[in-house]
Amino acid sequence: MVICLPPGTLVKDANSGELLVDLKQSHQQFTSAGGGNGGRGNLRFKSSIQRAPRRFETGWPGEKRTLFLELKLLADVGIIGFPNAGKSTLISKISNARPKIADYPFTTLVPNLGVVRLEEGTSFVAADIPGIIEGAHEGKGLGHQFLKHIERTRLLLHLIDFSDPDRESILNRYHKLQAELKSFSPALSQKPQILVATKADDPQSQKNFHDLSASMVKLNPVVFLISSLTGEGIQNLLWKIKEGLSKEGPSEEKQITRFYREQEI
């Protein structure tokens, strides 16, 4: 039996939790359980003396295994940040995704995917990851369920609310989230990142960005100030994302589209 699964599926043994295979590519194949060997039928026992033998062999049973299938989101860009950083507002601004948006923490409880189209034939998939909190790498606030979805992304947008009057708090939030990424997966913390200061429509954000820009550039040389409300800075941010992704292979959206088209042939 052959079962077709979408790219991005993890196949695990349901009893032991062992990861058997990570199906990343189209046409990737894996045998989870071997079939049995068929026994010899009665014709194999036919002879000149026994013309209609009733003897036969039942064969040997195949392997049995209970599997657990886990699908990780396939996105080019992961939008991360602490609750209320403006992640959902940004993805609703740059794509057709329509997540729930409200002025309180943990409005987003599940990741949201949106296709961002820049120009004819140019697009990428962005994932709005629910707010990560301190201790997420230990599973707090459903941390593991959220962090695992950005392991496949090629680039991260780290959003920070710059409207906070406490400038030290802004810097602390940056360091705390970076620590969470590193604690969950060192490889995750090494992914290319763009630092995004949000809520530029707030005068306090403008002031903080002016005062902290030198410090932020030392932490990450690629820094943008944007407003998802007015659109300020967003177009330049999108072109920078395109530039970063162009250094990689084809987008996940194209890989998935190619996969399903090939299944139809």
Secondary structure, 3 states (H helix, E strand, C coil): CCCCCCCCEEEEECCCCCEEEEECCCCCCCCCCCCCECCCCHHHHCCCCCCCCCCCCCCECCCCCCEEEEECCCCCEEEECCCCCCHHHHHHHHCCCCCCCCCCCCCCCCCEEEEEEEECCEEEEEEECCCCCCCHHHCHHHHHHHHHHHCCCCEEEEEEECCCCCHHHHHHHHHHHHHHHHHHCHHHHCCCEEEEEECCCCHHHHHHHHHHHHHHHHHCCCEEECCCCCCCCHHHHHHHHHHHHCCCCCCHHHHHHHHHHHHHC
